[in-house]
């Protein structure tokens, strides 16, 4: 191994859609390599019903393997991905700014984008190195009372940056009062809000929550097995812009980043595809992502192998 190459301790690496993160308005329809840097030394939360729970205590993320940047970039080439997503429980805390910048520069040299997830405790200087960021608002699942407030504070800071941001809120049931700090922060912005709801309470409360949020915010998405609201509608004329299943972009109709019907500007950024590639859908699990331990790809599949 040549000197100067960065080493990274990762727990899992996966191939997925941008929509599986979920990120709906940046690189829509794109393929992403998700790299889990999670650590047991991060803020705790308790949940077992959402995709993010894969990073919880007792999961595969506690088994690390050290790899270098060529392993990560090799996955992008082998899987025809266009972006790296730093995933897990406050994963940026597991990376020094120097290591993150090295990965950013290497990714940029190959025209890959770089994003990350945060619970609200990430260093703003690290977030400045990203192309996009997801802020998780663990309102009902955090074991640390201050954590949701930290997410709100970081959101205000990120809104002043150039990085694209989307927010995911996690609720046990559809309670609009628990989202009030997010509504205040997001009102008037074009930031998409994803709301994950464990118990739909019969469906009516979910529909009421969606209606109330849609009256206040531009782009609202509800993630619930029985009553999802995953499509993008034009805020101006309500024409359908994007159709989705969980983790999958089925169609996207834009005319030069504008609504096909009324011409209203819709904020989609980065590389834009009309739908999730069919080849990716044959590879990933339900929900748009397939996880591997790094050792599976180094030994079992081979460095350049496809995961299929």
C-alpha positions in Angstrom: 0.0 0.0 0.0 1.4 3.4 -0.9 2.1 5.9 1.8 -0.4 8.7 2.4 -3.5 6.7 1.6 -6.2 7.2 4.2 -7.5 4.3 6.2 -11.1 4.0 7.3 -12.8 1.8 9.8 -16.2 0.8 8.4 -18.9 -1.5 9.6 -21.1 -2.0 6.6 -21.1 -0.9 2.9 -24.1 -1.0 0.7 -25.5 -0.3 -2.7 -28.7 1.6 -2.9 -30.9 4.3 -4.4 -30.7 7.9 -3.3 -34.4 7.5 -2.4 -33.4 4.8 0.1 -31.5 7.2 2.3 -34.0 9.0 1.9 -32.9 11.9 -0.3 -35.5 12.8 -2.9 -34.4 16.1 -4.4 -30.6 15.6 -4.8 -29.3 13.2 -7.6 -32.9 11.8 -7.9 -32.9 8.3 -9.4 -29.2 8.0 -8.7 -27.2 5.0 -7.3 -25.3 5.6 -4.1 -22.7 3.7 -2.1 -23.6 3.9 1.5 -20.7 3.5 4.0 -21.5 2.9 7.7 -19.0 4.4 10.0 -21.2 3.9 13.1 -19.7 3.6 16.6 -21.0 2.6 20.0 -19.6 5.9 21.3 -22.4 7.9 19.6 -25.7 9.2 20.9 -28.2 6.5 21.8 -31.7 5.9 20.5 -34.0 3.0 20.7 -36.1 1.9 17.7 -36.6 -1.3 15.8 -39.2 -0.4 13.1 -37.4 1.9 10.6 -34.5 1.3 8.2 -32.2 3.6 10.3 -32.6 1.1 13.1 -30.1 -1.2 11.3 -27.4 1.0 12.9 -28.6 0.5 16.4 -26.8 -1.2 19.3 -26.3 -5.0 18.8 -26.4 -4.8 15.0 -23.7 -5.6 12.5 -22.3 -2.1 12.8 -20.3 -3.1 15.9 -18.0 -5.3 13.7 -15.5 -3.0 12.0 -13.0 -3.6 9.2 -10.3 -1.3 8.1 -10.2 -0.4 4.4 -8.6 2.3 2.3 -10.1 4.8 -0.1 -9.5 2.6 -3.1 -11.9 0.0 -1.6 -14.7 2.6 -1.4 -14.0 4.1 -4.8 -13.8 0.6 -6.2 -17.4 0.0 -5.0 -18.6 3.1 -6.9 -17.0 1.9 -10.1 -18.2 -1.8 -9.7 -21.7 -0.7 -8.8 -22.0 2.2 -11.3 -22.8 4.6 -8.5 -22.4 8.4 -8.6 -22.3 9.3 -4.9 -20.9 8.3 -1.5 -23.1 8.6 1.5 -21.5 8.5 5.0 -24.0 6.6 7.0 -24.7 5.4 10.6 -25.0 6.9 14.1 -23.4 10.3 13.9 -20.8 8.9 11.5 -19.0 12.2 10.9 -17.8 11.9 14.5 -15.8 8.8 13.5 -13.9 10.7 10.8 -11.3 13.4 11.3 -11.7 16.5 9.2 -8.5 15.6 7.4 -9.8 12.1 6.6 -13.1 13.4 5.4 -11.5 16.0 3.2 -9.2 13.4 1.7 -12.3 11.3 0.8 -14.0 14.4 -0.6 -11.1 15.4 -2.8 -10.7 11.8 -4.2 -14.4 11.6 -4.9 -14.5 15.0 -6.5 -11.6 14.0 -8.8 -13.8 11.3 -10.2 -16.9 13.5 -10.3 -18.6 11.7 -7.4 -20.7 13.6 -4.9 -20.4 13.1 -1.1 -23.2 13.2 1.5 -23.7 12.2 5.2 -26.2 11.7 7.9 -26.2 13.4 11.3 -28.3 13.3 14.4 -27.4 16.9 15.2 -23.9 16.6 16.8 -21.8 16.8 13.6 -19.1 19.5 13.4 -20.4 22.3 11.0 -16.9 22.5 9.5 -17.2 18.9 8.4 -20.6 19.5 6.9 -19.1 22.3 4.8 -17.2 19.6 3.0 -20.3 17.8 1.9 -22.5 18.2 -1.2 -25.6 17.1 0.7 -26.6 16.2 4.3 -29.5 14.5 6.0 -30.5 15.6 9.5 -32.3 13.0 11.6 -34.8 14.4 14.1 -35.3 11.5 16.5 -38.1 13.1 18.4 -39.6 10.0 20.0 -36.7 7.6 20.0 -33.7 9.5 21.4 -32.4 8.3 24.8 -30.8 11.7 25.2 -33.4 14.5 25.8 -31.1 17.2 24.3 -30.6 15.4 21.0 -33.7 16.7 19.1 -32.8 20.2 20.1 -29.3 19.8 18.8 -30.8 18.7 15.4 -32.8 21.9 15.2 -29.8 24.0 16.1 -27.7 22.4 13.4 -30.5 22.7 10.9 -30.4 26.5 11.3 -26.6 26.5 10.8 -26.9 24.2 7.7 -29.5 26.4 6.1 -26.8 29.1 5.7 -24.5 26.8 3.8 -24.5 25.7 0.1 -24.9 22.0 0.9 -28.3 20.6 0.0 -30.2 19.4 3.1 -33.2 17.1 3.7 -34.7 16.4 7.1 -36.1 13.1 8.4 -38.3 13.1 11.5 -39.2 9.9 13.4 -42.4 9.7 15.4 -44.2 6.9 17.2 -47.6 8.3 16.1 -48.8 11.2 14.0 -48.6 14.1 16.4 -48.1 17.6 14.8 -47.1 19.2 18.1 -43.9 17.1 18.2 -42.9 18.6 14.8 -43.5 22.2 15.8 -39.7 23.1 16.1 -39.1 21.7 12.7 -42.1 23.5 11.1 -40.8 26.8 12.5 -37.3 26.1 11.1 -38.4 24.9 7.7 -41.3 27.3 7.0 -40.5 29.4 4.0 -37.6 27.2 2.8 -37.6 24.6 0.1 -36.1 21.9 2.3 -37.9 18.5 2.0 -39.2 17.0 5.2 -39.6 13.2 5.5 -41.8 12.0 8.4 -41.5 8.4 9.5 -44.5 7.2 11.5 -44.6 3.9 13.4 -48.3 3.7 14.4 -50.7 5.2 11.9 -53.6 5.2 14.3 -56.1 4.1 11.7 -54.9 6.3 8.8 -57.0 9.4 9.5 -54.4 11.1 11.7 -51.7 10.4 9.1 -53.8 12.1 6.4 -54.5 15.0 8.7 -50.8 15.4 9.6 -49.8 15.4 5.9 -52.5 17.9 5.1 -51.4 20.3 7.9 -47.7 20.0 7.0 -48.4 20.5 3.3 -50.2 23.7 4.1 -47.1 25.0 5.8 -44.2 23.4 3.9 -43.4 23.0 0.2 -42.2 19.3 0.2 -43.5 16.8 2.7 -43.2 13.0 2.5 -44.8 10.5 4.8 -43.1 7.1 5.4 -45.6 4.6 6.7 -46.3 1.1 5.4 -50.0 1.5 5.3 -50.4 5.3 4.4 -47.3 6.5 2.6 -47.2 9.9 0.8 -44.0 9.7 -1.3 -44.9 11.6 -4.5 -43.8 15.1 -5.3 -46.5 17.5 -6.3 -46.0 21.0 -7.7 -46.6 23.5 -4.9 -48.2 25.9 -7.3 -50.6 23.8 -9.4 -50.5 20.4 -7.6 -49.5 18.6 -10.8 -47.7 15.3 -10.1 -43.9 15.7 -10.6 -42.4 12.5 -9.2 -43.9 9.1 -8.4 -42.2 6.8 -5.9 -42.5 3.6 -3.9 -40.4 3.3 -0.8 -36.7 3.6 -1.9 -37.7 3.7 -5.6 -38.2 6.6 -8.1 -40.8 5.4 -10.6 -41.0 8.5 -12.7 -39.9 12.2 -12.8 -41.5 14.8 -15.1 -39.6 18.1 -15.3 -39.0 20.6 -18.0 -35.6 22.3 -17.3 -36.1 22.0 -13.5 -39.7 23.4 -13.8 -43.1 21.9 -13.5 -44.2 20.4 -16.8 -47.7 21.9 -16.4 -47.3 25.5 -15.0 -43.6 26.2 -15.2 -43.0 26.6 -11.5 -39.4 26.0 -10.5 -39.0 22.7 -8.5 -35.7 22.3 -6.5 -34.1 19.2 -7.9 -30.3 19.3 -7.8 -27.3 17.4 -9.0 -27.5 14.6 -11.6 -31.2 14.0 -12.4 -32.6 10.7 -13.7 -36.1 10.0 -14.7 -36.3 6.8 -12.6 -34.3 4.3 -10.5 -32.2 2.1 -12.9 -33.8 -1.3 -13.4 -30.4 -3.0 -12.9 -30.3 -1.5 -9.4 -33.7 -2.8 -8.6 -32.6 -6.3 -9.4 -29.7 -6.0 -6.9 -31.2 -4.2 -3.9 -33.6 -5.5 -1.2 -37.0 -4.0 -0.6 -36.6 -0.4 0.4 -33.8 0.3 -2.1 -30.6 -0.8 -0.4 -28.4 -4.0 0.0 -25.9 -4.1 2.9 -22.7 -6.1 3.1 -19.9 -6.5 5.6 -16.7 -5.3 3.9 -15.1 -8.8 4.3 -17.8 -10.2 2.0 -16.6 -8.0 -0.8 -12.9 -8.4 -0.2 -12.9 -12.1 0.1 -16.3 -13.5 -0.9 -17.2 -11.5 -4.0 -13.8 -10.2 -5.1 -12.8 -6.5 -5.3 -14.3 -5.7 -8.6 -17.2 -8.1 -8.5 -20.8 -7.1 -8.9 -22.9 -7.9 -5.8 -25.4 -9.9 -7.8 
